[in-house]
Amino acid sequence: MKIMNIFFCVVVEFIFYTTAAKLPLLNPIRHEARVTDVHVTFNKSFFEYLIIDYKQFYDIQYFQLHSMAVSKVFPYRMRVEVIKCKEHFIDCANHRSFDITNICDKVEVVMLFAVIDYKNQEVKCPLKGEYILKNMTLSSKSYSTLFAPTESWWKNAYNLLIEVFDEMNSQLGSFSTSFYYLTYRSKKN
């Protein structure tokens, strides 16, 4: 009886290992943001230009920012509004709204929401001169601050509005975008 059990275990292991070697390994599921539009406005008394664009490189979309601050800019308050919609931007409702004040003391914290591949100078207060930020994406670590851990955030579409003000409550600029998440499994191994 013991010999039959051992033989059965060896046969099962052999079958398992030979078929497992033939099965392709699946890549993990990925959720990548897909931007549908971007709108930027800025106060011309503080900025000569402020351009934000998005481009797609392979399977990831990146934001590109190019701005010129003509005078010293001290951003004080940032208003963020995240609007969650069902698929195709229907049935939208406010998901999160919050203000971040005293931004100059919290620039490092605010920058944690983005992953930036290239910047021509450090982003610090006061803002002055030319800023070029390339290949920016939303940090995946920031999702946890906006969504509950059990929420399927990748199944929805979103509108994001960010407005920045100085201490006198003058609007320095605003940024709005619409995006959804594309869920896929990469074919590359």
Secondary structure, DSSP 8 states (H G I E B T S, - for coil): -HHHHHHHHHHHHHHHHHHHHHS-----EEEEEEEEEEEEEE-TTTEEEEEEEEEEETTEEEEEEEEEEEEEE---EEEEEEEEEEGGGEEEEEEEEEEEE-GGGGHHHHHTTEEEEEESS---SSEEEEEEEEEEEE-GGGHHHHS-TT--GGGSEEEEEEEEE-TT--EEEEEEEEEEEEEEE-S--
